[in-house]
Structures are given as structure tokens and as C-alpha cells.
Amino acid sequence: MESFGAKNMQSPPLKPYKCLLGTQILLRILATAFTLASTWILLTSKQTVTVFGLEMDARYSYSPIFKFFALANMIGCAFSVLSLFLAFVVGHKGLDPKNSFYMFLHDLIVLALLLAGCAAATAVGYVGKYGEMHSGWMPICEHVSKFCHKVTSSVMLSYFAVLFYLCLAIISANQSRQIQV
């Protein structure tokens, strides 16, 4: 009789585990959708205008920072899909703190990559909108406002994906606390 009680106390409650698994899956789906939308908006952002008789073309591919931002979102989207499949597999195997630790490392790496891309794109976007008078860089968003609005939307969506990955990293870190060395 005692072995039944000890066995029952060692197994984790099923309902909170399923709730956490459902939350993780939802956050991973949202992160996938937001990084995919951010990538799509950035890749399709271009505008050509004529200013003082000169044709000015704005595309994401003209800036290495925006290329990095697009690539970071593509990688984030691909890893989000991968982690979604892993969450399903790990979820069906049961609660293992080691698996949670590996998911935590994954979430932390993707979080850092997305945050680096967002920070770089935000800095370039700020210079594009307000310029840098000391360096002689004029603001360009007055002339290519459609392009700037698309880039701003892309960066905002990517920041939401960063928040989702922050939540995922916190959840995974909390679950991995149970590792016994």
C-alpha cells in the first residue's frame, strides 16, 4: 500500500502539465506566425519615388541590417516550426526536466537572435526616420513613407515574437528546475 502512495506522489499532476504544454504550443504557433508575417512584410517592402527629379528606390536588400533582420526572422520562423514539432513529441513522452532544459536553451538562442535582429532594425529605422545630423545623414522616411511603414510593421511583429519567446524561455526554465544532478 505504501508503494502505491509513494508512486502516486512522484508522478506530476497531469492537468497543469497539459495546460503548460498547451500554452507552449500556442506560443510557438504565435511565434511562427509573427516571424513569418514579419519576414513576408519586410521582403515585400519596396518603394520608388521621384525627389527633385531624381528617382529614389528603397528596398530592404539595400541595407545589410535589414538583410540580417530578414534572415533572423526566417531562422526564427524555421526554428519555431521545428520546436513546435519537438514540443508535440516531448509532450507525448511525458514531463522530463532534461527535455525542458534543452527547450530552454533552444528558446534562449532564438530569443537572442530575434532580439539582435530587432535591435539592429530599430536602430536603422530610427536613423531613417529622424536622421543623424552630426553625421550628415538626412531622414528618408519623409520621402518613402510606405517603405518605412512596412518596415515599422515588420519590426513590431518581430518584437511580439521576441515577447513570445521570452515567455517560452521562462516556462521552459521553470520546468527544467526539477533536474536532479
VENNOR-V211093 format. One record per residue. N is the residue number from 1. SS is DSSP state (alpha for helix, beta for strand, coil for the rest). D_CENTER is the distance of its C-alpha to the mean C-alpha in Angstrom with 2 decimals. Layout:
<<N:SS:D_CENTER> <N:SS:D_CENTER>>
This chain:
<<1:coil:49.53> <2:alpha:47.84> <3:alpha:45.70> <4:alpha:44.40> <5:alpha:43.41> <6:alpha:41.78> <7:alpha:39.89> <8:alpha:38.73> <9:alpha:37.53> <10:alpha:35.42> <11:coil:33.35> <12:coil:30.38> <13:coil:30.58> <14:alpha:29.08> <15:alpha:27.99> <16:alpha:25.49> <17:alpha:24.05> <18:alpha:23.63> <19:alpha:22.09> <20:alpha:19.45> <21:alpha:18.88> <22:alpha:18.63> <23:alpha:16.14> <24:alpha:13.92> <25:alpha:14.40> <26:alpha:13.76> <27:alpha:10.42> <28:alpha:9.43> <29:alpha:11.05> <30:alpha:9.37> <31:alpha:5.75> <32:alpha:7.74> <33:alpha:9.62> <34:alpha:7.43> <35:alpha:5.85> <36:alpha:9.52> <37:alpha:11.02> <38:alpha:9.50> <39:alpha:10.78> <40:alpha:13.94> <41:alpha:14.74> <42:alpha:14.46> <43:alpha:16.51> <44:coil:19.09> <45:coil:19.50> <46:beta:22.98> <47:beta:26.05> <48:beta:29.57> <49:beta:31.95> <50:beta:35.43> <51:beta:36.08> <52:coil:39.71> <53:coil:40.52> <54:beta:37.72> <55:beta:35.01> <56:beta:31.55> <57:beta:28.61> <58:beta:24.93> <59:beta:22.29> <60:alpha:18.88> <61:alpha:20.61> <62:alpha:23.02> <63:coil:20.63> <64:alpha:19.33> <65:alpha:16.58> <66:alpha:15.36> <67:alpha:15.84> <68:alpha:13.65> <69:alpha:10.89> <70:alpha:11.47> <71:alpha:11.69> <72:alpha:8.51> <73:alpha:6.76> <74:alpha:9.57> <75:alpha:9.25> <76:alpha:5.71> <77:alpha:7.41> <78:alpha:10.53> <79:alpha:9.62> <80:alpha:8.26> <81:alpha:11.68> <82:alpha:13.42> <83:alpha:12.39> <84:alpha:13.46> <85:alpha:16.76> <86:alpha:17.08> <87:alpha:16.66> <88:alpha:19.45> <89:alpha:21.59> <90:alpha:21.24> <91:alpha:21.78> <92:alpha:25.02> <93:alpha:26.26> <94:coil:26.20> <95:coil:24.94> <96:coil:24.99> <97:alpha:23.66> <98:alpha:23.29> <99:alpha:20.82> <100:alpha:18.84> <101:alpha:18.97> <102:alpha:17.63> <103:alpha:14.71> <104:alpha:14.20> <105:alpha:14.36> <106:alpha:11.89> <107:alpha:9.29> <108:alpha:10.37> <109:alpha:10.23> <110:alpha:6.71> <111:alpha:5.99> <112:alpha:8.75> <113:alpha:7.94> <114:alpha:4.93> <115:alpha:7.37> <116:alpha:10.20> <117:alpha:9.41> <118:alpha:9.02> <119:alpha:12.12> <120:alpha:14.04> <121:alpha:13.61> <122:alpha:14.57> <123:alpha:17.57> <124:alpha:18.76> <125:alpha:18.37> <126:alpha:20.46> <127:alpha:23.07> <128:alpha:23.13> <129:alpha:23.79> <130:alpha:26.16> <131:coil:27.34> <132:beta:28.70> <133:coil:32.43> <134:coil:33.40> <135:coil:32.04> <136:coil:33.37> <137:beta:30.09> <138:coil:30.61> <139:coil:28.03> <140:coil:27.31> <141:coil:25.48> <142:coil:28.96> <143:coil:29.79> <144:coil:26.65> <145:alpha:25.27> <146:alpha:23.89> <147:alpha:21.76> <148:alpha:20.59> <149:alpha:19.76> <150:alpha:17.63> <151:alpha:15.71> <152:alpha:15.40> <153:alpha:14.13> <154:alpha:11.48> <155:alpha:10.37> <156:alpha:10.66> <157:alpha:8.57> <158:alpha:5.61> <159:alpha:6.79> <160:alpha:7.02> <161:alpha:3.58> <162:alpha:4.11> <163:alpha:7.32> <164:alpha:6.91> <165:alpha:5.96> <166:alpha:8.76> <167:alpha:10.92> <168:alpha:10.56> <169:alpha:11.55> <170:alpha:14.35> <171:alpha:15.55> <172:alpha:15.70> <173:alpha:17.41> <174:alpha:19.79> <175:alpha:20.71> <176:alpha:21.34> <177:alpha:23.81> <178:alpha:26.44> <179:coil:26.79> <180:coil:30.42> <181:coil:31.45>>
